[in-house]
Amino acid sequence: MNKESSCEIIRLANDFLWPQDKRLAVIFNVAYEMWTPGKYSSVNPMGNVLSDDTIDPNSDSYGRYNANAGCRRLLDIAERERVVTSVFTSGLVAEHHANELRKLAEFGHEIIGHSYGQDMVFPHLSKQQKEDNISKSTQLIESATGERPYGWVSPRITSDLEVQHKLAQHGYKWHGDVLDDDLPYLQRFVDSEIMAIPITIDFNDLPHAMRFGRTPEQFVQMFMTTLDKLLASSRETLILDVIVHGHCYGRPAGAWAFEEIVKRCSQEKNLWLTTRGQIFEYARPYLGG
């Protein structure tokens, strides 16, 4: 990391609350992803991806379900409940599904930069490739939706401080590429600034299903128990993320679990159902803005 990418961290006060003095913000995140040609999902339902750089048609086809069918099912669920989501968007999605993405933006979903392709993770890219990845993804999303994206979440949450500085230089207002706190904080660089809004990873369908082998029913049970406990304690101001992928819980066997959680949260008056963009707008004045 160079000196120019060092930054001052500004955090919220201990007595910070969400709007209407609420303690718990819930964000529904839908990962709308595609892979670049010749690349594919690193997980599949068989649990044994072919090794030695052999192209695995099973994994390839599994991942394609995301943009072909799964995300539409998940977003239909949210829209039926009049809930807006944060949509992690590959540049390839904006390139190949521009009309669909525009409709999502028109509904009010937050369209978020998510790399050009799901396989393009920053630790594997050169300095120029990182620059090109951000620029191309941003331009494609703006072309598809008519609006420039101001939020970014990297595949696997893999940007470092230098990339976060680069995002700020590109005009991004916030990113979700941190797991190191509960609440937003400001990163102030020598020439720019950006808000880091941490992601909570407890309710992410991919590790839940693929790594831990848990069922959709367990996903719902874990969320409901956690929600009940947090609402009952009301001691901390927190963000609770629900993250679903079109190729995982976008399928019929998992989508019902997402629907159960959306319905419960939409009926809970003590929650702030929000997006990271809305969190940015609300929290920025409390961080010296």
N, C-alpha and C positions, 0 to 999 in steps of 0.2 A: 504494500500500500504506500502510495506517495504522500508527501506532506500536504499537497493540495486536497487530498481526500480525507484528511483528518477533520473531525467536526466537533462542535460543541453540542452537548445533549441537554435539552430542556424538558423537564418532566412536569406532570400535573401535580397540583397540591393534593395532600392526603384527604381533604374533604370534598373532592370532586364528585359530582353526581351527574347522571344523565338527565335529559329534559324531564320536567315534572317531578324532579327528585327521585327518579327511578334508579335502581341499583344494577339492573341487568339488561344489557343490550344483546339481542339475538340477531345474527346475520345468517341468511340462507345463501349458500354459495353453490353454484352449479358450474362444474368444469366442462366447458364446451371445447373439446380438444381434437386436434388432428396431428398426424405424424408426417414428416417429410418423406418423399418417395424412397423406398428401400428401407425405411425404418418403421418400427412398430412397437406396440405396447410391450413393456418388459415383464408384464404379468399376464397370465391367462387362466381360464378356469380349470385347465388340466393340472396346473401346478408344477409343470416340468418343461419350461421353455427350452427349446433346442439350443445346444451350446455350439461352440467353435464357429461363431459368426454365421451359422447356417440360418437362412431365412426360414422363419416359422410361420407358415400360412395360418395356423390356428391363432397365434397371437395377433397377426396382422388383421385377420377378419374380426377377431374379438374387439380390437380397438376401433375399427371402422364403425362399429355399432353406435359409438358415441354420437357422431355428427349425423349419421343416417337415420337414427330412430330414437335413441335413448334420451338425448337432451330435450327433444320436443315433448316427450312424455313427462319429464320432470318439470319443465316450464309450464306445461298445461296445468299441472297440479297446482303450482303456485298461483297461476293466473285465475284459476277457479276460485281460489280463496282471496283474491285481490291482494296478494302479497308480492312485493317486488324482491328480486334476488340480485346478488352480485354474480355476474357471469364471467368466469375466467376464460378469456377468448384467445385462441391461437390465431396468429396472423393468417394462417391457411384457411381457417374458418371464415374470416372476413373476405378472403380472396374467392372462396368457392361457394359460400352460402351468404352472400351479401344481403339478399332480400330478406332472408330469415333473420339475420342479425339486425337489420333496420327495424323490422317489426318488433323485435324484443326491446330495442331502445325506445321505440314509440310507446310501448306499453309502460315504460318507466324502469325497466331493469337496468342495472348499472353494468356497463360494458367495460371490462378491465383487460388491459394488456397482459398477455400470458405467454410471451415468446412467439416467434414465427411458427415453430413446430414444437410439439411436446418433447421431442428428443433433443432439442437445442438448449441444453442446460449451460449456464454461464461458466462453470469451472472447466468445461471442455472447449471453450471458444477462445480464440485469440482476441487481442484488444480491438482490432478492426472488425472482427466478426461480432463482437459484443455491440459495438456502435451500429453496425448494419442491422443487427437483429432488432434493436430498439427502434431505429428509424423506420425500417420496413414494416414492422408490426403496427407502429403508431399510424403510419400513412394508410395502411390497408383498412384499419378499423375506422379511421376518420372518413375514408372514401365510402365505406359501406354504410355507416350510420349517419353521416353528415355532421358528426360531432367528434372533436378530438378527445381521446381518452386521457383522463388525468390520474388514474390509478393503475398500479401494476402489481401483479403477484407472479413470481417466477415459478416454472415447473420445479417441484420438490422444494420450493422456498430456498433457492440456491444463489441469490445474489450476495455479493460481499459489499463492503463499504464503498469501494471504488465504483462498482456498478450502481449503487444507490446514489452516489454523487452524480454519475452520468445521467441517471433518470431525472434527477433534479435539474440538471443542465438542459435536458430535453423538455422541460416544462411540466413534468409530473409533480403533482401536489402531494401525493402520498404513495406508499408501497406497503405491502403486507409481508415482506420477506424477513420477518424477525419472529422469534419464539421466546424472547428473553424477558418479557414483562407481561403484565396484565392489561395495561392501559397505553394509549398513544403517547408518543414523545416526539419532540422535534429534533431533527438533525440539521444543524446549521453549519454549512460549509463556508469557505472563504468567499465564494461567489454566488451561492444559492442555498436553498434550504428545502427540506422535504419532511413530511410527517411519516414516521414509522408507526403503523397500526398493527400490533401483534396479532397473529392468527392462533387460535386455540385448536389443537389437533385431536382432541379427545373423541370427536364425533366426525370421523372421516371414513366413508364407506370402504375405500380401497384397503387400508391396513386392517380395518375391522374384519372384512371378509377374507382377504387374501393372506394377510400375515397371521391373524389370530384365529381364523376359521370360525368366526362367530356368525350367528344367524341374523336376518333382518329383525326378527322378534327381539333378540337381545339388544340390537341397536336401539329400538324403541324403548325397551325397558331401562336401559342404561341412561338414555336421555331423560326420560320422565322422572326417574329417581333423582338424577342430578338436578333437574329443574326444580323439583319439589324441595329438595334440601336447600338450594340456593335462595329460593324465594322465602323459605321459612326463616333462614338465618338473617338475611338482609343486613349483613355486616360490611360487605365489600362491594365496590363498584367494579363490574366485570363485563367482559365480552364473551359470549358463547356462540361459537361458530358451528354450523352444520354444513358439512362439505359432502357433496354427492357428485359422482361422475356418470356421464351418459352411458358409458360402457359397463358400469358396475350396477349401481342401484337405479339406473335408467331402464333396466329390464323389469318385466312385470313382477318377478319374484321379489324385487327389492323396492320398487317404486311405491308400493303401498306403505312401506315403513316411513318414507319421506312424507307421504301424505298424512299419516297419523301425526307426525311431529308438527307439520305446518298447521294442521287444523287445531291442535292443542294450543300452539303459540298464538295463533290469530285470535283465540278466544280469551287469552290471558291479559287482563288489564294492567298488570304490574310489570309488563315487559315493554321495552322499546324495540319494536321490529324495525330494523334499519339496514343501511348499507355502509360500507367504509367511506364512501363519498360524503354521506350525511354526517358520519362521525367526524370527518375532517372539518366540515363547515361548523359543526357545533363546538368542537374542542379547540380549534385554532385560536379564538380570542383568549382562551385560558392559558395559552402558551406564549403570551407576549405579542399576539398578532393584532 
